Amino acid sequence: MKIERDLMAIVPRDDWTLFSHLLIWHGRRCCYAQRPQCARCSINDLCPSAFKV
């Protein structure tokens, strides 16, 4: 819940639905649970887990 609250504080309310869909899309296209594609990820510099799996 902390991450959700943090995101709600920085993402404008009108964009919550779109932002949610973009996160899901990103997870399906790049950030796989077992084999994340960190090298091709456009936001890996923001990710605390980048290149650690």
N, CA, C, O and CB atoms as a CASP TS submission, in Angstrom:
PFRMAT TS
TARGET T0000
AUTHOR 0000-0000-0000
METHOD Language model
MODEL 1
PARENT N/A
ATOM      1  N   MET     1       0.813  -1.207   0.000  1.00  0.00           N
ATOM      2  CA  MET     1       0.000   0.000   0.000  1.00  0.00           C
ATOM      3  C   MET     1       0.852   1.265   0.000  1.00  0.00           C
ATOM      4  O   MET     1       0.392   2.293  -0.497  1.00  0.00           O
ATOM      5  CB  MET     1      -0.922   0.002   1.198  1.00  0.00           C
ATOM      6  N   LYS     2       2.059   1.236   0.529  1.00  0.00           N
ATOM      7  CA  LYS     2       2.902   2.422   0.553  1.00  0.00           C
ATOM      8  C   LYS     2       3.216   2.888  -0.867  1.00  0.00           C
ATOM      9  O   LYS     2       3.158   4.084  -1.155  1.00  0.00           O
ATOM     10  CB  LYS     2       4.199   2.142   1.324  1.00  0.00           C
ATOM     11  N   ILE     3       3.545   1.961  -1.744  1.00  0.00           N
ATOM     12  CA  ILE     3       3.853   2.338  -3.125  1.00  0.00           C
ATOM     13  C   ILE     3       2.633   2.980  -3.770  1.00  0.00           C
ATOM     14  O   ILE     3       2.745   3.981  -4.477  1.00  0.00           O
ATOM     15  CB  ILE     3       4.314   1.109  -3.944  1.00  0.00           C
ATOM     16  N   GLU     4       1.476   2.398  -3.523  1.00  0.00           N
ATOM     17  CA  GLU     4       0.250   2.968  -4.089  1.00  0.00           C
ATOM     18  C   GLU     4       0.034   4.393  -3.593  1.00  0.00           C
ATOM     19  O   GLU     4      -0.294   5.281  -4.381  1.00  0.00           O
ATOM     20  CB  GLU     4      -0.966   2.095  -3.732  1.00  0.00           C
ATOM     21  N   ARG     5       0.215   4.614  -2.313  1.00  0.00           N
ATOM     22  CA  ARG     5       0.044   5.963  -1.758  1.00  0.00           C
ATOM     23  C   ARG     5       1.073   6.931  -2.341  1.00  0.00           C
ATOM     24  O   ARG     5       0.750   8.075  -2.660  1.00  0.00           O
ATOM     25  CB  ARG     5       0.162   5.930  -0.223  1.00  0.00           C
ATOM     26  N   ASP     6       2.319   6.457  -2.476  1.00  0.00           N
ATOM     27  CA  ASP     6       3.362   7.305  -3.049  1.00  0.00           C
ATOM     28  C   ASP     6       3.016   7.697  -4.485  1.00  0.00           C
ATOM     29  O   ASP     6       3.175   8.854  -4.874  1.00  0.00           O
ATOM     30  CB  ASP     6       4.721   6.588  -3.006  1.00  0.00           C
ATOM     31  N   LEU     7       2.543   6.729  -5.269  1.00  0.00           N
ATOM     32  CA  LEU     7       2.170   7.018  -6.655  1.00  0.00           C
ATOM     33  C   LEU     7       0.963   7.946  -6.735  1.00  0.00           C
ATOM     34  O   LEU     7       0.905   8.833  -7.587  1.00  0.00           O
ATOM     35  CB  LEU     7       1.876   5.724  -7.401  1.00  0.00           C
ATOM     36  N   MET     8       0.013   7.736  -5.851  1.00  0.00           N
ATOM     37  CA  MET     8      -1.171   8.600  -5.845  1.00  0.00           C
ATOM     38  C   MET     8      -0.799  10.047  -5.536  1.00  0.00           C
ATOM     39  O   MET     8      -1.480  10.977  -5.968  1.00  0.00           O
ATOM     40  CB  MET     8      -2.194   8.095  -4.823  1.00  0.00           C
ATOM     41  N   ALA     9       0.281  10.228  -4.791  1.00  0.00           N
ATOM     42  CA  ALA     9       0.714  11.584  -4.439  1.00  0.00           C
ATOM     43  C   ALA     9       1.391  12.293  -5.610  1.00  0.00           C
ATOM     44  O   ALA     9       1.392  13.523  -5.669  1.00  0.00           O
ATOM     45  CB  ALA     9       1.664  11.536  -3.251  1.00  0.00           C
ATOM     46  N   ILE    10       1.966  11.531  -6.541  1.00  0.00           N
ATOM     47  CA  ILE    10       2.699  12.187  -7.629  1.00  0.00           C
ATOM     48  C   ILE    10       2.001  12.110  -8.992  1.00  0.00           C
ATOM     49  O   ILE    10       2.298  12.904  -9.884  1.00  0.00           O
ATOM     50  CB  ILE    10       4.063  11.577  -7.744  1.00  0.00           C
ATOM     51  N   VAL    11       1.086  11.170  -9.152  1.00  0.00           N
ATOM     52  CA  VAL    11       0.362  11.052 -10.425  1.00  0.00           C
ATOM     53  C   VAL    11      -0.981  11.770 -10.277  1.00  0.00           C
ATOM     54  O   VAL    11      -1.744  11.459  -9.362  1.00  0.00           O
ATOM     55  CB  VAL    11       0.153   9.538 -10.832  1.00  0.00           C
ATOM     56  N   PRO    12      -1.276  12.715 -11.151  1.00  0.00           N
ATOM     57  CA  PRO    12      -2.563  13.418 -11.065  1.00  0.00           C
ATOM     58  C   PRO    12      -3.739  12.442 -11.134  1.00  0.00           C
ATOM     59  O   PRO    12      -3.718  11.479 -11.900  1.00  0.00           O
ATOM     60  CB  PRO    12      -2.678  14.458 -12.192  1.00  0.00           C
ATOM     61  N   ARG    13      -4.737  12.703 -10.343  1.00  0.00           N
ATOM     62  CA  ARG    13      -5.901  11.804 -10.249  1.00  0.00           C
ATOM     63  C   ARG    13      -6.502  11.489 -11.617  1.00  0.00           C
ATOM     64  O   ARG    13      -6.908  10.353 -11.863  1.00  0.00           O
ATOM     65  CB  ARG    13      -6.971  12.425  -9.355  1.00  0.00           C
ATOM     66  N   ASP    14      -6.563  12.470 -12.501  1.00  0.00           N
ATOM     67  CA  ASP    14      -7.136  12.247 -13.830  1.00  0.00           C
ATOM     68  C   ASP    14      -6.339  11.244 -14.654  1.00  0.00           C
ATOM     69  O   ASP    14      -6.857  10.697 -15.628  1.00  0.00           O
ATOM     70  CB  ASP    14      -7.223  13.554 -14.577  1.00  0.00           C
ATOM     71  N   ASP    15      -5.095  10.996 -14.282  1.00  0.00           N
ATOM     72  CA  ASP    15      -4.229  10.079 -15.023  1.00  0.00           C
ATOM     73  C   ASP    15      -4.076   8.702 -14.378  1.00  0.00           C
ATOM     74  O   ASP    15      -3.353   7.858 -14.908  1.00  0.00           O
ATOM     75  CB  ASP    15      -2.880  10.694 -15.179  1.00  0.00           C
ATOM     76  N   TRP    16      -4.735   8.459 -13.258  1.00  0.00           N
ATOM     77  CA  TRP    16      -4.566   7.192 -12.542  1.00  0.00           C
ATOM     78  C   TRP    16      -4.886   5.979 -13.408  1.00  0.00           C
ATOM     79  O   TRP    16      -4.133   5.005 -13.398  1.00  0.00           O
ATOM     80  CB  TRP    16      -5.444   7.176 -11.312  1.00  0.00           C
ATOM     81  N   THR    17      -5.964   6.016 -14.142  1.00  0.00           N
ATOM     82  CA  THR    17      -6.352   4.865 -14.965  1.00  0.00           C
ATOM     83  C   THR    17      -5.333   4.623 -16.067  1.00  0.00           C
ATOM     84  O   THR    17      -4.891   3.492 -16.267  1.00  0.00           O
ATOM     85  CB  THR    17      -7.747   5.080 -15.574  1.00  0.00           C
ATOM     86  N   LEU    18      -4.960   5.666 -16.776  1.00  0.00           N
ATOM     87  CA  LEU    18      -3.960   5.532 -17.825  1.00  0.00           C
ATOM     88  C   LEU    18      -2.637   5.049 -17.245  1.00  0.00           C
ATOM     89  O   LEU    18      -2.007   4.154 -17.808  1.00  0.00           O
ATOM     90  CB  LEU    18      -3.767   6.864 -18.557  1.00  0.00           C
ATOM     91  N   PHE    19      -2.214   5.621 -16.145  1.00  0.00           N
ATOM     92  CA  PHE    19      -0.956   5.229 -15.514  1.00  0.00           C
ATOM     93  C   PHE    19      -0.970   3.751 -15.141  1.00  0.00           C
ATOM     94  O   PHE    19       0.017   3.044 -15.346  1.00  0.00           O
ATOM     95  CB  PHE    19      -0.691   6.085 -14.270  1.00  0.00           C
ATOM     96  N   SER    20      -2.075   3.293 -14.601  1.00  0.00           N
ATOM     97  CA  SER    20      -2.219   1.885 -14.247  1.00  0.00           C
ATOM     98  C   SER    20      -2.072   0.992 -15.471  1.00  0.00           C
ATOM     99  O   SER    20      -1.376  -0.023 -15.426  1.00  0.00           O
ATOM    100  CB  SER    20      -3.569   1.640 -13.580  1.00  0.00           C
ATOM    101  N   HIS    21      -2.722   1.367 -16.557  1.00  0.00           N
ATOM    102  CA  HIS    21      -2.627   0.587 -17.788  1.00  0.00           C
ATOM    103  C   HIS    21      -1.205   0.601 -18.354  1.00  0.00           C
ATOM    104  O   HIS    21      -0.731  -0.409 -18.873  1.00  0.00           O
ATOM    105  CB  HIS    21      -3.609   1.125 -18.829  1.00  0.00           C
ATOM    106  N   LEU    22      -0.533   1.739 -18.252  1.00  0.00           N
ATOM    107  CA  LEU    22       0.849   1.823 -18.733  1.00  0.00           C
ATOM    108  C   LEU    22       1.776   0.931 -17.912  1.00  0.00           C
ATOM    109  O   LEU    22       2.677   0.305 -18.470  1.00  0.00           O
ATOM    110  CB  LEU    22       1.343   3.273 -18.687  1.00  0.00           C
ATOM    111  N   LEU    23       1.571   0.864 -16.603  1.00  0.00           N
ATOM    112  CA  LEU    23       2.381  -0.028 -15.763  1.00  0.00           C
ATOM    113  C   LEU    23       2.150  -1.491 -16.124  1.00  0.00           C
ATOM    114  O   LEU    23       3.095  -2.277 -16.191  1.00  0.00           O
ATOM    115  CB  LEU    23       2.062   0.200 -14.279  1.00  0.00           C
ATOM    116  N   ILE    24       0.911  -1.846 -16.351  1.00  0.00           N
ATOM    117  CA  ILE    24       0.587  -3.225 -16.748  1.00  0.00           C
ATOM    118  C   ILE    24       1.223  -3.540 -18.094  1.00  0.00           C
ATOM    119  O   ILE    24       1.821  -4.602 -18.265  1.00  0.00           O
ATOM    120  CB  ILE    24      -0.950  -3.436 -16.817  1.00  0.00           C
ATOM    121  N   TRP    25       1.099  -2.631 -19.043  1.00  0.00           N
ATOM    122  CA  TRP    25       1.687  -2.830 -20.366  1.00  0.00           C
ATOM    123  C   TRP    25       3.195  -2.994 -20.260  1.00  0.00           C
ATOM    124  O   TRP    25       3.773  -3.868 -20.907  1.00  0.00           O
ATOM    125  CB  TRP    25       1.344  -1.656 -21.293  1.00  0.00           C
ATOM    126  N   HIS    26       3.827  -2.169 -19.459  1.00  0.00           N
ATOM    127  CA  HIS    26       5.276  -2.254 -19.271  1.00  0.00           C
ATOM    128  C   HIS    26       5.666  -3.620 -18.706  1.00  0.00           C
ATOM    129  O   HIS    26       6.636  -4.229 -19.157  1.00  0.00           O
ATOM    130  CB  HIS    26       5.768  -1.129 -18.335  1.00  0.00           C
ATOM    131  N   GLY    27       4.919  -4.092 -17.732  1.00  0.00           N
ATOM    132  CA  GLY    27       5.189  -5.400 -17.144  1.00  0.00           C
ATOM    133  C   GLY    27       5.045  -6.535 -18.139  1.00  0.00           C
ATOM    134  O   GLY    27       5.781  -7.520 -18.079  1.00  0.00           O
ATOM    135  N   ARG    28       4.122  -6.401 -19.031  1.00  0.00           N
ATOM    136  CA  ARG    28       3.902  -7.457 -20.030  1.00  0.00           C
ATOM    137  C   ARG    28       4.890  -7.405 -21.192  1.00  0.00           C
ATOM    138  O   ARG    28       5.135  -8.420 -21.843  1.00  0.00           O
ATOM    139  CB  ARG    28       2.497  -7.361 -20.571  1.00  0.00           C
ATOM    140  N   ARG    29       5.452  -6.241 -21.452  1.00  0.00           N
ATOM    141  CA  ARG    29       6.333  -6.069 -22.611  1.00  0.00           C
ATOM    142  C   ARG    29       7.824  -6.058 -22.274  1.00  0.00           C
ATOM    143  O   ARG    29       8.654  -6.328 -23.142  1.00  0.00           O
ATOM    144  CB  ARG    29       5.987  -4.798 -23.308  1.00  0.00           C
ATOM    145  N   CYS    30       8.165  -5.753 -21.038  1.00  0.00           N
ATOM    146  CA  CYS    30       9.582  -5.558 -20.726  1.00  0.00           C
ATOM    147  C   CYS    30       9.996  -6.169 -19.392  1.00  0.00           C
ATOM    148  O   CYS    30      11.026  -6.838 -19.315  1.00  0.00           O
ATOM    149  CB  CYS    30       9.900  -4.092 -20.718  1.00  0.00           C
ATOM    150  N   CYS    31       9.234  -5.955 -18.374  1.00  0.00           N
ATOM    151  CA  CYS    31       9.646  -6.321 -17.018  1.00  0.00           C
ATOM    152  C   CYS    31       9.005  -7.638 -16.572  1.00  0.00           C
ATOM    153  O   CYS    31       8.097  -7.656 -15.742  1.00  0.00           O
ATOM    154  CB  CYS    31       9.283  -5.204 -16.037  1.00  0.00           C
ATOM    155  N   TYR    32       9.496  -8.722 -17.137  1.00  0.00           N
ATOM    156  CA  TYR    32       8.977 -10.049 -16.799  1.00  0.00           C
ATOM    157  C   TYR    32       9.495 -10.463 -15.416  1.00  0.00           C
ATOM    158  O   TYR    32      10.633 -10.148 -15.067  1.00  0.00           O
ATOM    159  CB  TYR    32       9.390 -11.101 -17.881  1.00  0.00           C
ATOM    160  N   ALA    33       8.687 -11.153 -14.641  1.00  0.00           N
ATOM    161  CA  ALA    33       9.074 -11.525 -13.287  1.00  0.00           C
ATOM    162  C   ALA    33      10.334 -12.394 -13.251  1.00  0.00           C
ATOM    163  O   ALA    33      11.229 -12.139 -12.444  1.00  0.00           O
ATOM    164  CB  ALA    33       7.936 -12.253 -12.614  1.00  0.00           C
ATOM    165  N   GLN    34      10.418 -13.393 -14.090  1.00  0.00           N
ATOM    166  CA  GLN    34      11.550 -14.312 -14.066  1.00  0.00           C
ATOM    167  C   GLN    34      12.751 -13.829 -14.876  1.00  0.00           C
ATOM    168  O   GLN    34      13.891 -14.170 -14.561  1.00  0.00           O
ATOM    169  CB  GLN    34      11.116 -15.646 -14.576  1.00  0.00           C
ATOM    170  N   ARG    35      12.498 -13.035 -15.922  1.00  0.00           N
ATOM    171  CA  ARG    35      13.583 -12.551 -16.794  1.00  0.00           C
ATOM    172  C   ARG    35      13.320 -11.120 -17.224  1.00  0.00           C
ATOM    173  O   ARG    35      12.956 -10.879 -18.375  1.00  0.00           O
ATOM    174  CB  ARG    35      13.735 -13.455 -18.035  1.00  0.00           C
ATOM    175  N   PRO    36      13.500 -10.166 -16.319  1.00  0.00           N
ATOM    176  CA  PRO    36      13.270  -8.777 -16.730  1.00  0.00           C
ATOM    177  C   PRO    36      14.284  -8.353 -17.785  1.00  0.00           C
ATOM    178  O   PRO    36      15.440  -8.775 -17.753  1.00  0.00           O
ATOM    179  CB  PRO    36      13.344  -7.834 -15.516  1.00  0.00           C
ATOM    180  N   GLN    37      13.855  -7.539 -18.693  1.00  0.00           N
ATOM    181  CA  GLN    37      14.695  -7.052 -19.791  1.00  0.00           C
ATOM    182  C   GLN    37      15.241  -5.663 -19.432  1.00  0.00           C
ATOM    183  O   GLN    37      14.942  -4.677 -20.104  1.00  0.00           O
ATOM    184  CB  GLN    37      13.885  -7.001 -21.134  1.00  0.00           C
ATOM    185  N   CYS    38      16.038  -5.602 -18.372  1.00  0.00           N
ATOM    186  CA  CYS    38      16.528  -4.320 -17.849  1.00  0.00           C
ATOM    187  C   CYS    38      17.333  -3.523 -18.875  1.00  0.00           C
ATOM    188  O   CYS    38      17.236  -2.297 -18.925  1.00  0.00           O
ATOM    189  CB  CYS    38      17.380  -4.562 -16.623  1.00  0.00           C
ATOM    190  N   ALA    39      18.119  -4.212 -19.684  1.00  0.00           N
ATOM    191  CA  ALA    39      18.966  -3.510 -20.652  1.00  0.00           C
ATOM    192  C   ALA    39      18.144  -2.731 -21.679  1.00  0.00           C
ATOM    193  O   ALA    39      18.607  -1.707 -22.181  1.00  0.00           O
ATOM    194  CB  ALA    39      19.871  -4.501 -21.367  1.00  0.00           C
ATOM    195  N   ARG    40      16.954  -3.189 -21.996  1.00  0.00           N
ATOM    196  CA  ARG    40      16.130  -2.483 -22.979  1.00  0.00           C
ATOM    197  C   ARG    40      15.028  -1.637 -22.339  1.00  0.00           C
ATOM    198  O   ARG    40      14.212  -1.037 -23.038  1.00  0.00           O
ATOM    199  CB  ARG    40      15.509  -3.477 -23.930  1.00  0.00           C
ATOM    200  N   CYS    41      15.013  -1.595 -21.031  1.00  0.00           N
ATOM    201  CA  CYS    41      13.990  -0.849 -20.298  1.00  0.00           C
ATOM    202  C   CYS    41      14.311   0.643 -20.313  1.00  0.00           C
ATOM    203  O   CYS    41      15.434   1.045 -20.010  1.00  0.00           O
ATOM    204  CB  CYS    41      13.879  -1.360 -18.844  1.00  0.00           C
ATOM    205  N   SER    42      13.330   1.450 -20.663  1.00  0.00           N
ATOM    206  CA  SER    42      13.549   2.893 -20.755  1.00  0.00           C
ATOM    207  C   SER    42      13.516   3.588 -19.397  1.00  0.00           C
ATOM    208  O   SER    42      13.857   4.767 -19.303  1.00  0.00           O
ATOM    209  CB  SER    42      12.512   3.508 -21.657  1.00  0.00           C
ATOM    210  N   ILE    43      13.115   2.885 -18.354  1.00  0.00           N
ATOM    211  CA  ILE    43      13.082   3.500 -17.024  1.00  0.00           C
ATOM    212  C   ILE    43      13.945   2.739 -16.018  1.00  0.00           C
ATOM    213  O   ILE    43      13.710   2.842 -14.814  1.00  0.00           O
ATOM    214  CB  ILE    43      11.646   3.573 -16.519  1.00  0.00           C
ATOM    215  N   ASN    44      14.921   1.989 -16.476  1.00  0.00           N
ATOM    216  CA  ASN    44      15.741   1.200 -15.558  1.00  0.00           C
ATOM    217  C   ASN    44      16.529   2.072 -14.576  1.00  0.00           C
ATOM    218  O   ASN    44      16.899   1.597 -13.502  1.00  0.00           O
ATOM    219  CB  ASN    44      16.698   0.328 -16.346  1.00  0.00           C
ATOM    220  N   ASP    45      16.791   3.327 -14.919  1.00  0.00           N
ATOM    221  CA  ASP    45      17.497   4.215 -14.000  1.00  0.00           C
ATOM    222  C   ASP    45      16.640   4.600 -12.794  1.00  0.00           C
ATOM    223  O   ASP    45      17.168   5.094 -11.798  1.00  0.00           O
ATOM    224  CB  ASP    45      17.943   5.466 -14.732  1.00  0.00           C
ATOM    225  N   LEU    46      15.332   4.382 -12.870  1.00  0.00           N
ATOM    226  CA  LEU    46      14.424   4.670 -11.767  1.00  0.00           C
ATOM    227  C   LEU    46      14.098   3.438 -10.937  1.00  0.00           C
ATOM    228  O   LEU    46      13.489   3.551  -9.873  1.00  0.00           O
ATOM    229  CB  LEU    46      13.153   5.269 -12.295  1.00  0.00           C
ATOM    230  N   CYS    47      14.493   2.274 -11.407  1.00  0.00           N
ATOM    231  CA  CYS    47      14.092   1.008 -10.798  1.00  0.00           C
ATOM    232  C   CYS    47      15.128   0.503  -9.801  1.00  0.00           C
ATOM    233  O   CYS    47      16.288   0.304 -10.162  1.00  0.00           O
ATOM    234  CB  CYS    47      13.859  -0.038 -11.873  1.00  0.00           C
ATOM    235  N   PRO    48      14.724   0.294  -8.561  1.00  0.00           N
ATOM    236  CA  PRO    48      15.671  -0.215  -7.573  1.00  0.00           C
ATOM    237  C   PRO    48      16.066  -1.678  -7.817  1.00  0.00           C
ATOM    238  O   PRO    48      17.054  -2.149  -7.253  1.00  0.00           O
ATOM    239  CB  PRO    48      15.081  -0.075  -6.189  1.00  0.00           C
ATOM    240  N   SER    49      15.324  -2.383  -8.630  1.00  0.00           N
ATOM    241  CA  SER    49      15.607  -3.788  -8.912  1.00  0.00           C
ATOM    242  C   SER    49      16.325  -4.013 -10.240  1.00  0.00           C
ATOM    243  O   SER    49      16.638  -5.153 -10.581  1.00  0.00           O
ATOM    244  CB  SER    49      14.330  -4.565  -8.904  1.00  0.00           C
ATOM    245  N   ALA    50      16.586  -2.962 -10.982  1.00  0.00           N
ATOM    246  CA  ALA    50      17.193  -3.091 -12.304  1.00  0.00           C
ATOM    247  C   ALA    50      18.542  -3.805 -12.219  1.00  0.00           C
ATOM    248  O   ALA    50      19.390  -3.479 -11.388  1.00  0.00           O
ATOM    249  CB  ALA    50      17.365  -1.709 -12.949  1.00  0.00           C
ATOM    250  N   PHE    51      18.710  -4.768 -13.085  1.00  0.00           N
ATOM    251  CA  PHE    51      19.956  -5.543 -13.239  1.00  0.00           C
ATOM    252  C   PHE    51      20.287  -6.400 -12.015  1.00  0.00           C
ATOM    253  O   PHE    51      21.426  -6.848 -11.882  1.00  0.00           O
ATOM    254  CB  PHE    51      21.113  -4.601 -13.515  1.00  0.00           C
ATOM    255  N   LYS    52      19.337  -6.639 -11.129  1.00  0.00           N
ATOM    256  CA  LYS    52      19.614  -7.435  -9.922  1.00  0.00           C
ATOM    257  C   LYS    52      19.068  -8.851  -9.996  1.00  0.00           C
ATOM    258  O   LYS    52      19.382  -9.679  -9.141  1.00  0.00           O
ATOM    259  CB  LYS    52      19.037  -6.749  -8.714  1.00  0.00           C
ATOM    260  N   VAL    53      18.260  -9.140 -11.000  1.00  0.00           N
ATOM    261  CA  VAL    53      17.647 -10.474 -11.107  1.00  0.00           C
ATOM    262  C   VAL    53      18.456 -11.297 -12.067  1.00  0.00           C
ATOM    263  O   VAL    53      18.128 -12.457 -12.314  1.00  0.00           O
ATOM    264  CB  VAL    53      16.165 -10.393 -11.572  1.00  0.00           C
TER
END
